[in-house]
Amino acid sequence: MIGGSGILDVDGMSSLRQAIEERCNNDDVAVMLDLVAVTEVDPATVAGLAEVAGFCRDKGISLTLTAGSDFLRVLNDAGYNEELLPLS
């Protein structure tokens, strides 16, 4: 499980992506992002989340995202859905 809190901006997304890619180098891995404690998300990071989801999908790695209602609203407003980012 990889988590985050506070504001998820471009710099935070870069760190998050690096952590996910490192985790994906292991065998038999599934990635769960716990972003419930994220209080604000920069809309520019939404595309980065979709890219990370695609990276995991291309490697055959399961990725799920748990987030609060404000975070999910930003994702929905940006046009992303559960196909692109599996939500739990």
Residue pairs with C-beta under 8 A, 6 or more apart in sequence:
1 32
1 33
1 34
2 16
2 19
2 20
2 23
2 31
2 32
2 33
2 34
3 33
3 34
3 35
3 37
4 12
4 16
4 33
4 34
4 35
4 37
4 38
5 37
5 38
5 39
6 12
6 37
6 38
6 39
6 40
7 38
7 39
7 40
7 41
7 42
8 16
8 35
8 38
8 40
8 41
8 42
8 45
8 71
9 42
9 44
9 45
10 42
10 44
10 45
10 48
12 45
13 42
13 45
13 48
13 49
14 48
16 33
16 48
16 52
17 48
17 51
17 52
17 55
20 31
20 33
20 52
20 55
20 56
20 63
21 55
23 29
23 31
24 31
24 55
24 56
24 59
24 61
29 61
30 61
30 62
30 63
30 64
31 56
31 61
31 62
31 63
31 64
32 63
32 64
32 65
32 66
32 88
33 63
33 64
33 65
33 66
33 67
34 66
35 65
35 66
35 67
35 68
35 71
36 66
36 67
36 68
37 68
38 67
38 68
38 71
39 68
39 70
40 70
41 70
41 71
41 74
43 74
43 77
43 78
46 74
46 75
46 78
46 80
47 78
49 65
49 75
49 80
49 85
50 80
50 84
50 85
52 63
53 63
53 84
53 85
53 86
54 84
56 62
56 63
57 63
62 86
63 85
63 86
64 86
64 87
64 88
65 85
65 86
65 87
65 88
66 87
66 88
67 75
67 87
72 87
75 85
